[in-house]
Amino acid sequence: MRLQSFITVALIAGIFCITGCSKNDAMMLISATKATPTSNTTTITVDPYAAIKLTFGTAIDPANLENYANQDKPAYILKNNLGNNPITDKNATLGRVLFYDKNLSINNTISCSSCHKQNFAFGDTAVVSAGVEGGLTIRHSMRLINTRFANEAKFFWNERAANLNIQTTMPIVDHLEMGFSGQNGRGDFATLTSKLSTINYYKELFKFTFGDTVVTENRIQTSLASFINSIQSFDSKYDIGRAQVNNDNQAFPNFTVQENQGKTLFLTPPVFNAAGLRTTGGLGCNACHNAPEFDIDPNTLNNGIIGIANSANGIDITNTRAATLRDITNANGAINTPMMHTGVLRSIRAVINHYNTINLNPRNTNLDPRLRPGGNGQNLNVTDAEIAAIVAFMQTLGGTNVYVNKKWSSPFLN
């Protein structure tokens, strides 16, 4: 009778796994069975998270999720562009898996994290990022820090995605990036949802998150956006100082004289003469990158960079968005990624030099008016001391936690 019971258990486990369990999954299910000592009846206990444990170990614990939805933020951070897509711990947990999973590319070689690396503030050190089968991104990959704390709700350098939800799946269907384009014999997004539906840890995660195992584009978008929106950084030297004063215009007690000078230059508008030469005032960076979030002003137009990445020909004047200036460097002052949509600038000093002298290009019909006072290209006439001060201030915007916190790291064991 015992043998018969065991055979029954094995058969049931086999039937349960017929839709795609691996050998290890089946063994886990069988080992989860036991016979009661006082009865010949065998009770089957199936672990609903067996595949999650097998794939992620302790990195994901459905009974004890990481805190994504209720993270603390400073009282002076007021902007929030979540809209109708609130962060939930379940959504963000699934989004974390999707973000790091190379199964989301046509040949299992590229994930979202391939272009947005945690140790570089979720940006890429390459000028353009590698895609599938030799493909390359057209623009430099933007850092993903504090995306929810912005007035600008649109995404990509040229704002072609109306919101983050839409943005999350656009790289997946891009032929050069992750490849589910439906072009040249490749599958489309429906191919991807079918693919993910056969993976056991997604069966468990989607049921855990949504109540059933159905994989849809909307659910993928919601979960990826929830994870990305959860990535925040508010533990910089700037934040320590800002918490001790009433507003940004006050001197921060933890800043050096040079850092406070740089902050003043950043916040204070310049005063130009009729020829567009700065005669007094600051550099006016805050007009487009508003403190304390340091996000981009939604009304900003082109910033004078009109090239195309890795190209000596052609122009692109449609790029009007930018990442927050927070974590443009890490806490040690090292630049995280090249800057601008072309990745052409490699230091804060180079950025200041660009804005110091704006040369009007007749082909750039989208130049921001703040860069052409009186119809002239601005000349900020910055001194070496002012450049050093601005650099020192910008380096205070880098935090530490976002680079190492495991809830934003890859959950995969291998």
C-alpha positions as CSV (number, residue, x, y, z in Angstrom):
1,M,0.0,0.0,0.0
2,R,2.9,2.3,0.8
3,L,4.4,1.7,-2.7
4,Q,1.1,2.3,-4.3
5,S,0.7,5.6,-2.4
6,F,4.2,6.7,-3.6
7,I,3.4,5.8,-7.2
8,T,0.2,7.8,-6.9
9,V,2.2,10.8,-5.5
10,A,4.7,10.6,-8.3
11,L,2.0,10.4,-11.0
12,I,0.2,13.4,-9.5
13,A,3.5,15.4,-9.3
14,G,4.2,14.4,-12.9
15,I,0.8,15.5,-14.1
16,F,1.2,18.8,-12.2
17,C,4.5,19.4,-14.0
18,I,3.5,18.4,-17.5
19,T,3.2,22.1,-18.5
20,G,6.8,22.8,-18.2
21,C,8.5,21.9,-14.9
22,S,12.1,21.0,-15.0
23,K,13.4,17.8,-13.4
24,N,14.5,19.8,-10.4
25,D,11.0,21.3,-10.1
26,A,9.4,17.9,-10.2
27,M,11.8,16.5,-7.6
28,M,10.9,19.5,-5.3
29,L,7.2,18.7,-5.7
30,I,7.7,15.0,-5.0
31,S,9.9,15.7,-2.0
32,A,7.2,17.9,-0.6
33,T,4.9,14.9,-0.1
34,K,4.6,12.8,3.0
35,A,2.6,9.9,4.4
36,T,0.9,10.4,7.7
37,P,2.1,7.8,10.3
38,T,-1.4,6.6,11.2
39,S,-2.8,6.3,7.8
40,N,-2.1,4.9,4.4
41,T,-3.3,8.1,2.8
42,T,-0.6,10.3,1.4
43,T,-1.0,14.1,1.7
44,I,0.5,16.2,-1.0
45,T,1.8,19.7,0.0
46,V,2.7,21.8,-3.1
47,D,5.0,24.8,-2.5
48,P,3.4,27.6,-4.6
49,Y,6.8,29.3,-4.8
50,A,9.0,26.4,-5.6
51,A,10.2,27.8,-8.9
52,I,10.8,31.2,-7.3
53,K,13.0,29.6,-4.6
54,L,14.8,27.5,-7.2
55,T,15.7,30.5,-9.4
56,F,16.2,33.3,-6.8
57,G,17.0,31.6,-3.6
58,T,16.5,34.1,-0.7
59,A,16.7,37.1,-3.0
60,I,13.0,37.1,-3.3
61,D,10.8,36.0,-0.4
62,P,7.1,36.3,-1.3
63,A,6.3,36.2,2.5
64,N,8.6,39.1,3.2
65,L,8.8,41.5,0.3
66,E,11.3,44.4,0.1
67,N,9.8,47.8,0.8
68,Y,9.2,49.6,-2.5
69,A,5.9,51.3,-1.9
70,N,6.5,53.1,1.4
71,Q,10.0,54.4,1.2
72,D,10.9,57.5,3.1
73,K,11.6,60.7,1.2
74,P,12.7,64.2,2.4
75,A,9.9,66.6,3.3
76,Y,11.3,69.1,0.7
77,I,10.8,66.7,-2.2
78,L,7.3,67.6,-3.4
79,K,7.1,66.5,-7.0
80,N,5.5,63.2,-7.9
81,N,4.6,62.0,-11.4
82,L,3.2,58.5,-10.5
83,G,-0.2,59.4,-11.8
84,N,-2.5,56.4,-11.9
85,N,0.3,53.8,-11.5
86,P,1.1,53.6,-7.8
87,I,4.1,51.5,-6.6
88,T,3.2,48.3,-4.9
89,D,5.7,45.8,-3.4
90,K,4.3,42.9,-5.5
91,N,4.4,44.9,-8.8
92,A,7.9,46.2,-8.1
93,T,9.2,42.7,-7.1
94,L,7.9,41.3,-10.4
95,G,9.3,44.4,-12.2
96,R,12.7,43.7,-10.6
97,V,12.8,40.2,-12.1
98,L,11.7,41.5,-15.5
99,F,14.3,44.3,-15.4
100,Y,17.1,41.9,-14.9
101,D,15.8,39.0,-17.1
102,K,17.6,38.4,-20.4
103,N,14.6,36.3,-21.5
104,L,13.0,39.7,-22.5
105,S,15.4,39.9,-25.5
106,I,14.9,37.9,-28.7
107,N,18.1,35.8,-28.1
108,N,18.4,35.9,-24.3
109,T,21.4,38.1,-24.3
110,I,20.1,41.6,-23.2
111,S,18.1,42.8,-20.3
112,C,17.0,46.3,-19.2
113,S,19.9,46.2,-16.8
114,S,22.3,45.7,-19.7
115,C,21.9,49.4,-20.5
116,H,20.9,50.6,-17.0
117,K,23.5,49.3,-14.5
118,Q,23.0,49.8,-10.8
119,N,26.7,50.6,-10.1
120,F,26.5,53.5,-12.5
121,A,23.3,55.0,-11.2
122,F,21.3,52.8,-13.6
123,G,23.1,54.3,-16.6
124,D,25.7,53.0,-19.0
125,T,29.4,53.9,-19.4
126,A,29.3,53.2,-23.1
127,V,28.4,56.1,-25.4
128,V,25.7,53.9,-27.0
129,S,24.6,50.6,-25.5
130,A,24.8,47.1,-27.0
131,G,21.7,45.5,-28.2
132,V,20.9,42.1,-29.7
133,E,22.9,40.6,-32.6
134,G,25.3,43.5,-32.9
135,G,22.6,46.2,-32.6
136,L,23.4,49.5,-30.9
137,T,21.1,52.1,-29.3
138,I,20.7,55.3,-31.3
139,R,21.2,57.5,-28.2
140,H,23.2,57.3,-25.0
141,S,21.2,55.4,-22.3
142,M,19.7,57.7,-19.7
143,R,20.3,57.2,-16.0
144,L,17.2,56.0,-14.1
145,I,17.4,57.8,-10.8
146,N,14.3,59.5,-9.1
147,T,12.2,59.2,-12.3
148,R,9.0,59.7,-10.3
149,F,10.2,62.9,-8.7
150,A,9.9,65.1,-11.7
151,N,7.5,67.4,-13.5
152,E,8.3,65.9,-16.8
153,A,6.2,62.8,-17.3
154,K,7.5,62.0,-20.8
155,F,10.5,59.6,-21.4
156,F,13.4,59.2,-23.8
157,W,15.6,62.1,-24.8
158,N,13.1,63.1,-27.5
159,E,10.1,62.5,-25.3
160,R,8.6,60.0,-27.7
161,A,7.0,58.0,-24.8
162,A,4.1,59.8,-23.1
163,N,4.8,58.1,-19.8
164,L,7.0,55.5,-18.1
165,N,4.6,52.6,-18.6
166,I,4.7,53.1,-22.4
167,Q,8.5,53.6,-22.3
168,T,9.2,50.3,-20.5
169,T,8.3,48.1,-23.4
170,M,9.5,50.2,-26.3
171,P,13.1,48.9,-26.0
172,I,11.8,45.4,-26.0
173,V,10.2,45.8,-29.4
174,D,13.0,47.8,-30.8
175,H,14.8,45.8,-33.5
176,L,18.3,47.1,-32.5
177,E,17.8,46.8,-28.7
178,M,16.0,43.8,-27.4
179,G,14.6,42.6,-30.7
180,F,10.9,41.6,-30.4
181,S,10.2,43.8,-33.4
182,G,8.3,41.4,-35.6
183,Q,10.8,42.3,-38.4
184,N,13.1,40.1,-40.5
185,G,11.6,36.9,-39.1
186,R,11.7,37.9,-35.5
187,G,8.8,37.4,-33.1
188,D,6.8,40.3,-31.8
189,F,5.5,41.2,-28.3
190,A,3.0,38.4,-28.4
191,T,5.9,36.0,-28.9
192,L,7.5,37.4,-25.8
193,T,4.3,37.0,-23.7
194,S,4.0,33.4,-24.9
195,K,7.6,32.8,-24.0
196,L,7.3,34.2,-20.5
197,S,4.1,32.2,-20.0
198,T,6.1,28.9,-20.2
199,I,8.6,29.9,-17.5
200,N,7.7,28.5,-14.1
201,Y,8.9,31.4,-12.0
202,Y,6.8,33.8,-14.0
203,K,3.8,31.5,-13.6
204,E,4.3,31.9,-9.8
205,L,5.1,35.6,-9.8
206,F,2.2,36.6,-12.0
207,K,-0.2,34.6,-9.9
208,F,1.3,36.1,-6.8
209,T,1.1,39.6,-8.2
210,F,-2.2,39.6,-10.2
211,G,-4.0,36.5,-9.0
212,D,-3.6,34.4,-12.1
213,T,-0.7,33.4,-14.5
214,V,-1.8,35.4,-17.5
215,V,1.2,37.4,-19.0
216,T,0.1,40.6,-20.7
217,E,1.9,43.7,-22.0
218,N,0.0,45.9,-19.6
219,R,1.1,43.8,-16.6
220,I,4.7,43.9,-17.8
221,Q,4.5,47.6,-18.2
222,T,2.9,48.2,-14.8
223,S,5.5,46.0,-13.0
224,L,8.5,47.4,-14.7
225,A,7.3,51.0,-14.1
226,S,6.7,50.2,-10.5
227,F,10.2,48.9,-10.0
228,I,11.9,51.8,-11.9
229,N,9.8,54.4,-10.1
230,S,10.9,52.9,-6.8
231,I,14.6,53.6,-7.5
232,Q,15.4,56.7,-5.5
233,S,18.4,58.5,-4.1
234,F,18.2,61.0,-1.2
235,D,21.2,60.3,0.9
236,S,23.7,62.7,-0.6
237,K,25.8,65.4,1.0
238,Y,23.4,67.8,-0.5
239,D,20.4,66.1,1.2
240,I,22.3,66.2,4.6
241,G,22.7,69.9,4.2
242,R,19.3,70.7,2.8
243,A,17.7,69.0,5.8
244,Q,19.4,71.5,8.1
245,V,18.1,74.7,6.4
246,N,14.8,76.2,5.4
247,N,15.5,76.6,1.6
248,D,18.2,76.1,-1.0
249,N,19.3,79.7,-0.9
250,Q,20.7,79.4,2.6
251,A,24.3,78.3,3.1
252,F,24.4,74.6,4.0
253,P,26.3,74.1,7.3
254,N,27.9,70.8,6.1
255,F,29.2,72.4,2.8
256,T,32.6,73.8,2.2
257,V,32.9,77.5,1.1
258,Q,33.5,76.3,-2.4
259,E,30.5,74.0,-2.4
260,N,28.2,76.8,-1.2
261,Q,29.6,79.1,-3.8
262,G,28.9,76.5,-6.5
263,K,25.3,76.1,-5.1
264,T,24.8,79.9,-5.4
265,L,26.1,80.0,-8.9
266,F,23.8,77.1,-9.8
267,L,20.7,78.7,-8.4
268,T,21.3,82.3,-9.4
269,P,20.2,83.6,-12.8
270,P,22.8,85.3,-15.0
271,V,22.5,88.9,-16.1
272,F,23.5,89.5,-19.7
273,N,24.3,92.6,-21.7
274,A,22.9,93.3,-25.1
275,A,25.5,91.1,-26.7
276,G,24.6,88.0,-24.6
277,L,27.7,88.3,-22.3
278,R,27.1,87.6,-18.6
279,T,28.1,90.7,-16.6
280,T,26.9,89.6,-13.2
281,G,24.8,86.9,-11.4
282,G,25.2,83.2,-11.5
283,L,25.1,80.6,-14.2
284,G,21.4,79.9,-14.0
285,C,21.5,76.1,-14.1
286,N,18.4,75.9,-11.9
287,A,16.2,77.4,-14.6
288,C,16.3,74.0,-16.4
289,H,17.3,71.7,-13.6
290,N,15.2,72.7,-10.6
291,A,16.4,72.1,-7.1
292,P,15.8,70.1,-4.9
293,E,14.8,67.4,-7.4
294,F,17.2,68.6,-10.1
295,D,14.9,67.2,-12.8
296,I,14.5,68.8,-16.2
297,D,12.0,71.6,-16.8
298,P,9.3,70.1,-19.1
299,N,9.4,73.3,-21.2
300,T,13.0,73.0,-22.0
301,L,14.0,72.9,-25.7
302,N,17.2,71.8,-27.3
303,N,20.4,72.5,-25.3
304,G,22.7,73.1,-28.3
305,I,23.9,69.5,-28.6
306,I,22.6,68.6,-32.1
307,G,24.8,65.7,-33.2
308,I,24.0,62.0,-33.5
309,A,25.8,59.5,-31.3
310,N,28.7,57.9,-33.0
311,S,28.1,59.8,-36.2
312,A,30.0,62.6,-37.9
313,N,27.0,63.4,-40.1
314,G,23.5,64.6,-39.7
315,I,21.8,66.5,-36.9
316,D,19.1,65.7,-34.3
317,I,17.5,68.7,-32.6
318,T,14.5,66.8,-31.1
319,N,16.2,66.0,-27.8
320,T,14.8,68.1,-25.0
321,R,14.6,65.8,-22.0
322,A,17.4,64.8,-19.6
323,A,17.9,62.7,-16.6
324,T,18.0,64.3,-13.1
325,L,21.4,65.8,-12.1
326,R,21.3,63.7,-9.0
327,D,24.0,61.0,-9.0
328,I,25.6,62.5,-12.1
329,T,28.6,61.5,-10.0
330,N,28.9,58.9,-7.3
331,A,29.6,59.9,-3.7
332,N,33.3,59.9,-4.4
333,G,32.9,62.4,-7.2
334,A,33.5,60.0,-10.1
335,I,31.3,60.6,-13.2
336,N,28.8,57.7,-13.6
337,T,28.2,58.0,-17.4
338,P,29.0,60.1,-20.4
339,M,26.5,63.0,-20.7
340,M,24.1,64.3,-23.3
341,H,22.1,62.2,-25.8
342,T,25.3,61.7,-27.8
343,G,27.5,60.8,-24.8
344,V,29.9,63.4,-26.1
345,L,30.7,65.1,-22.8
346,R,32.8,63.1,-20.2
347,S,33.1,65.6,-17.3
348,I,31.2,68.3,-15.5
349,R,33.8,70.7,-16.6
350,A,33.1,69.8,-20.2
351,V,29.4,70.4,-19.7
352,I,30.1,73.9,-18.2
353,N,32.3,74.7,-21.1
354,H,29.5,73.8,-23.5
355,Y,27.1,76.1,-21.8
356,N,29.7,78.8,-21.3
357,T,29.7,79.6,-25.0
358,I,26.7,78.7,-27.1
359,N,27.3,79.1,-30.8
360,L,24.2,79.7,-32.8
361,N,23.7,77.1,-35.5
362,P,21.2,78.1,-38.2
363,R,20.2,74.5,-38.5
364,N,19.1,74.4,-34.9
365,T,15.6,75.8,-35.0
366,N,14.8,74.3,-31.6
367,L,17.4,75.9,-29.4
368,D,16.0,76.9,-25.9
369,P,15.5,80.7,-25.7
370,R,17.3,80.8,-22.3
371,L,20.5,80.0,-24.2
372,R,20.2,82.9,-26.6
373,P,19.6,86.0,-24.6
374,G,18.7,89.0,-26.8
375,G,19.0,86.6,-29.8
376,N,22.6,85.9,-29.2
377,G,24.2,82.7,-28.1
378,Q,25.0,83.1,-24.4
379,N,28.5,83.7,-23.1
380,L,28.6,83.0,-19.4
381,N,32.2,84.2,-19.2
382,V,33.0,81.7,-16.4
383,T,36.2,81.8,-14.5
384,D,38.3,78.8,-13.4
385,A,37.2,79.4,-9.8
386,E,33.6,79.4,-10.8
387,I,34.0,76.1,-12.7
388,A,35.7,74.5,-9.8
389,A,32.9,75.7,-7.5
390,I,30.2,74.3,-9.7
391,V,32.0,71.0,-10.1
392,A,32.3,70.8,-6.3
393,F,28.6,71.5,-5.8
394,M,27.5,68.9,-8.4
395,Q,29.6,66.3,-6.7
396,T,27.5,66.8,-3.6
397,L,24.4,65.3,-5.4
398,G,25.7,61.8,-5.4
399,G,24.3,59.3,-2.9
400,T,25.5,55.9,-1.7
401,N,22.5,53.6,-1.0
402,V,21.2,53.4,-4.6
403,Y,24.4,51.7,-5.8
404,V,24.3,48.9,-3.3
405,N,20.8,48.3,-2.0
406,K,19.9,44.7,-2.9
407,K,16.3,45.4,-3.6
408,W,17.4,47.2,-6.8
409,S,20.0,44.5,-7.6
410,S,19.7,41.4,-9.8
411,P,17.6,38.7,-8.0
412,F,19.0,35.9,-10.2
413,L,21.3,33.3,-8.6
414,N,23.3,32.9,-11.8
